[in-house]
Amino acid sequence: MANRSVMSLGPGGKDTIILASREELSQPSSIKLPEPEPSPGLILADGSINWGCPCLGGMATGPCGNQFRDAFSCFHYSEADPKGSDCYEKFSVMQECMSHYPELYGKDDDEELSAALESANDASSANSGSDTSHTQAQENTVKAAGDG
């Protein structure tokens, strides 16, 4: 490898040019590349949400991206029992937004979300058992939003 010359060019020497002989280039490379790092997934090591995760299917950047991020963040960081029961309003806002874009979010998704919200709300009201008029009003809001 004595025939090789290395030159650094560009601002701060950021570009490297390596000139090698034909003999050197005809040999198989002995360079070992590092293993690629695994993709981080939905939740990063520090516990924050990876909004760029392909597992979100573009939900964080679509027309209801802000509402999705608000609702999902609320659920992720929720300390309520049951988890997320304090996020009803944010999920309702997200559902309302999604109902304006059925070609993107689909009616089936709205019905599943409505059922999930209603289920979470039922669990929440079963635990509190006190404010039934407020609970009934929330259920009616979810049903009305699901019909739109």
Secondary structure, 3 states (H helix, E strand, C coil): CCCCEEEEECHHHCEEEEECCHHHHHCCCCCCCCCCCCCCCCECCCCCECCCCHHHCCCCCCCCHHHHHHHHHHHHHCCCCCCCHHHHHHHHHHHHHHHCCHHHHCHHHHHHHHHHHHHHHHHHHHHHCCCHHHHHHHHHHHHHHHHC
